[in-house]
C-alpha cells in the first residue's frame, strides 16, 4: 500500500474489540486501559501518548517507535522526549512537512504527501520485544476549525495486542527507508 493511501486508523480500529467510549471526562485509569476504542479531544491523546513514551524512556526499550503528529510542527513541544528515545530505539516521525526539522537529531522524519490519509491521523506505535502498544486516532475536525486547537475531536483506538501492533508496524515500516532505497 502506498503511503498516500495508508490509513493506520482504517487498518487497526476494527481490530480492537469493544464499544467506543467517550473519554471527555474519563478517569485517567480508563485512558491507561490496554485496549479501548474511544472518542476524545487533544488532552486525552496527549496523556495516552505520554504514558506510552514514558515506557520507552523508563524501561530503555530497544525497538521501533513510530509517531504521527499530522504535521512536523505539532511535534515541536515533545521533540526532546523523542530525541531521548533515540538512545534506545529507532524513532520515526511522520507528518506534513510544514516546519524545518533537524536532520542530525537521530530521528527519522517521514514527510507525508499532500492529501495523504495519515495527515488526518495522530498515532504512536511502540514495537519492542518486551513492550507493544499502539494508539491511533482520526482527526474528525481538522486544523483551523476550533479557536483552541486542543478542542479538536478524534475517534480512535488503543491496543497492546501483539497482533495489532505487528500489523501496524509492518504497514509503517515499509515507508521508513530513505528515498534512495525506495527507488
C-alpha positions, 0 to 999 in steps of 0.5 A: 500500500502506498503511503498516500493511501495508508490509513493506520486508523482504517487498518487497526480500529476494527481490530480492537474489540469493544464499544467506543467510549467517550473519554471527555471526562474519563478517569485517567485509569480508563485512558491507561486501559490496554485496549479501548476504542474511544472518542476524545479531544487533544488532552486525552491523546496527549496523556495516552501518548505520554504514558506510552513514551514514558515506557520507552524512556523508563524501561530503555526499550530497544525497538521501533517507535513510530509517531504521527503528529499530522504535521512536523510542527505539532511535534515541536513541544515533545521533540526532546522526549523523542530525541531521548528515545533515540538512545534506545530505539529507532524513532520515526516521525511522520507528518506534513512537512510544514516546519524545518526539522533537524536532520542530525537529531537521530530521528527519522522524519517521514514527510507525508504527501499532500492529501495523504490519509495519515495527515488526518491521523495522530498515532504512536506505535511502540514495537519492542520485544518486551513492550507493544502498544499502539494508539491511533486516532482520526482527526474528525475536525481538522486544523483551523476549525476550533479557536483552541486547537486542543478542542479538536475531536478524534475517534480512535483506538488503543491496543497492546495486542501483539497482533495489532501492533505487528500489523501496524508496524509492518504497514509503517515500516515499509515507508521508513527507508530513505528515498534512495532505497525506495527507488 
